[in-house]
Amino acid sequence: MSLSKDFVSSCLTSVADPVRGKDLVSSGALQWVSACDTYASIRLHMPASAGRAVFDQVAQLSHAKLSQVAQRNGSKVDSFIVEFVDDAGAVLHTARFGGMVAAGSSGTATPTSQSDRPEAGPSGAMGSAGAAGSPAASGHTPIPGLQPTNRPAGAGLPGVKHIIAVGAGKGGVGKSSISLNLAVGLARKGHAVGLLDGDIYGPSMPTMLGLAPLEQAVLNGKLQPFYIHGIKAITIGKLVDADRPLIWRGPMAHGAFKQLTEQTQWGELDYLIIDLPPGTGDIALTMAQSLALTGAVVVCTPQKVALDDAIRAARMFQQLNIEVLGVVENMSSFVGDDGKVYDIFGKGGAEVMAQRLGVPFIGSVPITMSLRANSDNGDPTANFTGTDPAGMRLKASLESLVQNLESQIALGAMRSGREKPVLTIS
């Protein structure tokens, strides 16, 4: 049998809460449970004054009880994570048991502390890493549990047909929203799609995909992507504490990005969408040097200040010999629930820019109340199912954008000789 939330909760009714004198469930210490197959994680509310020794004791007792009952029911516990939080929700301590601890782990029940997770230190390093000559400073293994790989520069990813980068010259133009909706839109057309949140310093996919209750798994040295909303997704945001800034130097960001791309078990994919950080910095260069990209999409808003930066982003891709598959004008207008359209940022600037650069313009996407709500609620699929005037306009824009991107990818493949045109006679 697979582990379930109810099963885990029932097991914890037999584990005492040393602070409140009841069991972990009836005392209110248990805040949430996540369970899937043979993996489970829980969050317990405990005061900081309880101390590390008490945290470890509770975690060990919880793991022992869960494993005992699971074995009795013909199941097992391959991984168990216990997170302790205070009144404000800040993580005080994390204990981990089993296969998610590290590559090559024997699976023994050994708790590890919160400091074993990547975190930003005051000097810009993660934990103790980041000093000159350290592995993290040289771009190696900043993510625990993974081992460095040796791949030729510019190689493709095994099983991945098309790698599409989505970039922007500046932040705040909705690049992550476009990346996510492209991925979901392609999946809704029957394609196998992966989404890599490569925005190392400001990952937003945990919120936009609704990943909060899920834990990142590492099995046999490979990150296991989350399968959600019909796509496979991976994000640095699930490998670090949500409230801690990643004060990383370039080599550390470089190493983290390479591991997210190369050491994720993507499987067979038709498309891998990479959401890049804004600007023209380290990550884009790392990507161009390490991956064979099909092309890039540039996102901007209509106003001139955004267009100026978008031009620089497009020129960067061209300079790196990455084909610009198209320009997207995001927030091209605001559409009210009654269907009335307001051009609050102007309109058509991105299309003019694309003509000036000689690259395709593949679509414009409006902003709506439901788009904002769906992003905050982690439900991008709802962007394709709206029935009110604003929702229908958003759905049509996104479906057109996905169709145009597919067409540009097909044209690019024919230009490069990777595919031949097919003539059907009926």
C-alpha positions in Angstrom: 0.0 0.0 0.0 1.0 3.6 -0.6 1.4 6.0 2.3 -1.5 8.5 2.7 -2.0 11.7 4.7 -4.7 10.0 6.9 -2.4 7.0 7.4 0.5 9.2 8.6 -1.7 11.2 10.8 -3.2 8.1 12.5 0.3 6.8 13.2 1.2 10.1 14.9 -1.7 9.8 17.4 0.6 7.3 19.1 3.6 9.7 19.4 3.7 11.9 22.5 4.1 15.7 22.3 6.7 16.3 25.0 5.8 20.0 25.3 2.0 19.8 25.6 1.6 16.4 27.3 -0.8 14.9 24.6 -0.1 13.2 21.3 1.1 15.1 18.3 -2.3 15.2 16.6 -4.6 16.1 19.5 -2.2 18.7 20.9 -2.3 20.6 17.6 1.4 20.2 17.0 0.8 18.6 13.6 0.3 21.4 11.1 0.3 19.5 7.8 1.1 16.1 6.2 2.3 15.3 2.7 2.4 11.7 1.5 3.0 10.0 -1.8 3.9 6.3 -2.5 6.6 5.5 0.1 7.5 9.1 0.9 6.1 11.3 3.6 6.8 14.6 5.3 5.2 16.4 8.2 5.4 19.9 9.8 5.2 20.2 13.6 4.7 23.3 15.6 7.1 23.4 18.6 8.5 26.3 20.6 12.2 27.1 20.0 12.8 26.6 23.7 12.2 22.8 23.3 15.7 22.5 21.8 17.5 20.4 19.3 17.5 17.2 21.5 13.7 17.2 21.9 13.2 17.9 18.1 15.4 14.9 17.2 13.7 12.7 19.8 10.2 13.5 18.4 11.4 13.0 14.8 13.0 9.6 15.6 9.9 8.4 17.5 7.6 9.6 14.7 9.7 7.8 12.0 9.9 4.6 14.1 6.2 4.5 14.6 5.4 5.2 11.0 7.8 2.6 9.8 6.5 0.0 12.2 2.9 0.4 11.3 3.7 0.7 7.5 5.6 -2.6 7.7 2.8 -4.3 9.5 0.5 -3.2 6.6 2.8 -4.4 3.9 4.3 -1.1 3.0 7.5 0.8 3.8 8.9 4.3 4.4 11.7 5.2 2.0 11.8 8.8 3.0 10.4 10.8 6.0 11.0 14.5 6.6 10.0 16.2 9.8 10.1 20.0 9.9 9.7 21.9 13.1 8.4 25.5 13.0 7.7 28.2 15.6 4.6 30.4 16.1 5.6 32.6 13.1 6.1 29.6 10.8 9.9 30.0 10.7 11.7 26.6 10.4 13.6 25.8 13.5 15.0 22.4 12.6 14.5 19.7 9.9 15.2 16.0 10.4 15.4 13.7 7.4 15.3 9.9 7.2 15.9 7.7 4.2 16.5 8.1 0.5 16.1 11.8 0.0 19.1 12.7 2.1 21.8 12.2 -0.4 22.9 10.3 -3.5 24.1 6.9 -2.7 22.4 7.0 0.7 22.0 3.6 2.3 18.5 4.5 3.3 19.3 4.3 7.0 17.2 6.3 9.4 19.6 9.1 10.2 18.3 12.6 10.9 20.1 15.5 9.4 19.9 19.1 10.5 18.4 22.1 8.8 22.0 23.3 8.0 22.4 20.4 5.6 20.0 22.3 3.2 21.4 25.0 0.8 21.1 28.3 2.5 22.4 31.8 2.0 25.2 32.8 4.5 26.2 36.3 5.3 29.2 36.2 3.0 27.2 35.2 0.0 27.9 31.5 0.4 25.6 28.6 1.2 26.3 27.3 4.7 30.1 27.0 4.9 30.6 26.8 1.1 31.7 29.6 -1.1 35.2 30.3 0.1 37.9 30.4 -2.5 38.8 27.0 -3.6 35.7 25.4 -2.1 33.5 23.2 -4.2 30.7 25.7 -4.3 33.0 28.5 -5.3 34.2 26.5 -8.2 30.7 25.7 -9.3 30.5 22.2 -8.0 27.7 20.5 -6.0 26.0 23.4 -4.2 22.9 21.2 -3.9 23.2 18.5 -1.3 22.7 14.9 -2.5 23.9 15.5 -6.0 27.2 14.7 -7.7 28.8 16.7 -10.5 28.4 15.4 -14.0 30.8 15.7 -16.9 28.9 16.6 -20.1 30.3 18.1 -23.3 29.6 21.8 -23.7 26.5 22.5 -25.7 25.1 19.0 -25.4 21.4 18.2 -25.4 19.6 16.5 -22.5 18.9 12.8 -23.0 15.3 12.3 -24.0 14.5 16.0 -24.5 13.6 17.0 -28.0 13.4 20.8 -27.7 14.8 23.1 -25.1 13.2 26.6 -25.1 14.6 29.5 -23.0 12.3 32.3 -21.9 14.1 35.5 -21.1 13.6 39.2 -20.5 15.7 42.3 -20.4 14.3 43.4 -17.1 12.3 42.0 -14.1 8.6 42.5 -13.5 7.4 41.8 -17.1 5.8 38.5 -16.4 8.4 36.2 -17.8 7.7 33.4 -15.3 4.0 33.7 -16.0 4.6 33.3 -19.7 7.0 30.4 -19.1 4.5 28.6 -17.0 1.5 29.2 -19.3 3.5 28.1 -22.4 4.4 24.8 -20.6 0.8 24.1 -19.5 -0.5 25.1 -22.9 1.9 22.7 -24.7 1.0 19.9 -22.3 -2.7 20.5 -22.9 -2.1 19.8 -26.6 -0.7 16.4 -25.7 3.0 17.1 -25.5 5.3 15.8 -22.7 6.6 19.1 -21.2 9.1 20.0 -18.5 9.5 23.4 -16.8 12.8 24.4 -15.2 12.6 27.5 -12.9 16.1 28.8 -13.7 15.5 32.1 -11.9 18.0 31.2 -9.2 17.7 34.5 -7.2 13.9 34.9 -7.4 12.2 31.6 -8.0 8.4 32.1 -8.2 7.3 28.6 -9.5 6.7 27.2 -6.0 3.8 29.7 -5.6 2.6 29.7 -9.2 2.5 25.9 -9.3 1.1 25.4 -5.8 4.1 23.3 -4.6 4.0 24.5 -1.0 2.9 21.1 0.6 5.3 19.0 -1.5 8.9 18.0 -0.7 11.7 17.7 -3.2 13.0 14.2 -3.7 16.5 13.1 -4.7 16.7 9.4 -5.7 19.9 7.7 -6.9 21.6 11.1 -7.2 18.8 12.6 -9.4 16.3 15.3 -8.6 12.8 14.0 -9.2 10.6 16.7 -10.8 7.2 17.4 -9.5 4.4 16.2 -11.8 1.7 18.8 -11.5 -0.8 20.5 -13.9 0.2 18.1 -16.6 3.9 19.1 -16.6 7.1 18.1 -14.9 8.6 20.9 -12.9 11.8 21.6 -10.9 12.7 24.8 -9.0 15.5 25.9 -6.7 12.7 27.3 -4.6 12.0 23.8 -3.2 15.6 23.2 -2.3 16.1 26.3 0.0 14.1 28.0 2.7 11.4 30.2 1.2 12.3 33.2 3.3 16.0 33.1 2.9 17.7 35.1 0.1 20.2 33.3 -2.1 23.2 35.6 -1.7 25.3 33.6 -4.2 28.3 34.6 -6.2 28.3 33.8 -9.9 30.1 30.4 -9.7 27.5 29.1 -7.2 24.6 30.2 -9.3 26.3 28.6 -12.3 26.7 25.3 -10.4 23.2 25.3 -9.1 21.7 25.9 -12.6 23.8 23.2 -14.2 22.6 20.7 -11.6 19.0 21.7 -12.0 19.3 21.0 -15.8 21.6 18.1 -15.9 20.8 16.2 -12.7 17.0 16.2 -12.9 15.4 12.9 -14.1 13.4 14.5 -16.8 12.6 11.3 -18.7 11.2 11.7 -22.3 10.1 15.2 -23.1 8.9 17.0 -26.2 9.7 20.4 -24.7 11.7 21.7 -21.8 10.9 25.3 -21.0 13.5 27.2 -19.0 12.5 30.3 -17.1 15.6 32.4 -17.0 16.5 35.2 -14.5 15.9 38.7 -15.9 18.8 40.5 -17.6 21.9 39.3 -19.5 24.0 37.8 -16.8 25.7 34.6 -15.7 22.9 32.1 -16.0 22.1 32.9 -19.7 25.8 32.5 -20.5 26.0 29.2 -18.6 22.9 27.9 -20.4 24.2 28.8 -23.8 27.5 27.1 -23.1 26.1 23.9 -21.6 22.9 23.2 -23.5 21.9 22.8 -27.1 18.9 25.1 -27.3 16.2 25.0 -29.9 15.7 28.7 -29.4 14.5 31.5 -27.1 11.4 33.5 -26.4 11.8 37.2 -25.3 9.1 38.7 -23.0 8.4 42.4 -22.6 5.6 44.8 -21.8 4.5 47.5 -24.3 6.1 50.6 -22.7 9.4 51.9 -24.0 11.5 51.3 -20.9 10.8 47.6 -21.1 11.3 47.5 -24.9 14.8 48.9 -24.6 15.8 46.2 -22.2 14.1 43.5 -24.3 16.1 44.5 -27.3 19.3 43.9 -25.3 18.0 40.5 -24.3 17.2 39.6 -27.9 20.6 40.8 -29.0 22.2 38.7 -26.2 20.6 35.5 -27.5 21.6 36.3 -31.1 25.2 37.0 -30.0 25.2 33.6 -28.2 24.0 32.0 -31.5 20.6 31.1 -30.0 17.7 31.6 -32.4 15.0 34.0 -31.2 11.8 32.1 -31.8 9.6 35.1 -31.0 8.7 38.1 -28.9 5.8 38.1 -26.5 4.0 41.3 -25.4 2.8 40.5 -21.9 0.3 42.8 -20.1 -0.6 44.1 -23.5 -3.9 45.3 -22.0 -6.0 44.9 -18.9 -9.3 43.2 -19.5 -12.0 43.7 -16.9 -14.4 41.0 -15.9 -17.0 42.7 -18.1 -14.7 42.3 -21.1 -13.7 46.0 -21.4 -10.1 46.5 -22.5 -7.8 49.1 -21.1 -4.3 49.8 -22.7 -2.7 50.8 -19.4 0.9 50.3 -20.7 0.3 51.3 -24.3 -0.1 48.7 -27.0 1.8 47.2 -29.9 5.3 48.2 -28.9 6.6 44.7 -28.8 5.4 44.0 -32.3 7.2 47.0 -33.6 10.3 46.0 -31.8 10.1 42.5 -33.3 9.8 44.0 -36.8 12.8 46.2 -36.1 14.9 43.2 -34.9 13.7 40.9 -37.7 12.3 38.3 -35.4 8.8 36.8 -35.1 6.1 38.4 -33.0 4.2 35.4 -31.6 1.5 37.0 -29.5 0.2 39.3 -26.9 -1.2 38.3 -23.5 -3.6 40.5 -21.5 -3.6 40.8 -17.7 -6.9 39.9 -16.0 -8.1 39.6 -12.5 -8.4 35.8 -12.9 -4.8 35.5 -14.2 -3.5 37.2 -11.0 -5.7 35.0 -8.8 -4.8 31.8 -10.6 -1.1 32.6 -10.3 -1.3 33.4 -6.6 -3.4 30.2 -6.0 -1.1 27.9 -7.9 -3.6 27.0 -10.5 -2.3 27.8 -14.0 -4.7 25.3 -15.6 -7.6 27.6 -14.8 -6.1 30.2 -17.2 -7.2 27.9 -20.1 -10.8 27.2 -18.8 -12.3 30.7 -18.2 -15.9 31.2 -19.4 -16.4 34.9 -18.6 -15.4 37.6 -21.2 -12.0 38.2 -19.6 -11.3 34.5 -19.1 -12.2 33.7 -22.7 -10.0 36.4 -24.0 -7.1 35.2 -21.9 -7.6 31.6 -23.0 -7.7 32.6 -26.7 -4.5 34.7 -26.3 -2.6 31.9 -24.6 -3.7 29.2 -27.0 -2.7 31.4 -29.9 0.7 32.0 -28.3 1.3 28.3 -27.9 0.3 27.6 -31.5 2.6 30.3 -32.9 5.5 29.0 -30.8 5.0 25.5 -32.1 5.0 26.9 -35.7 8.2 28.8 -35.1 9.9 25.7 -33.7 8.8 23.7 -36.7 10.1 26.3 -39.1 13.4 26.6 -37.2 13.8 22.8 -37.4 13.3 22.9 -41.2 15.8 25.8 -41.6 18.4 23.9 -39.6 17.8 20.7 -41.5 16.7 18.8 -38.4 13.3 18.1 -40.0 11.9 18.0 -43.5 8.5 19.4 -44.6 5.8 16.8 -45.0 3.3 17.0 -47.9 0.0 15.2 -47.4 -2.1 14.5 -50.5 -5.7 13.6 -50.0 
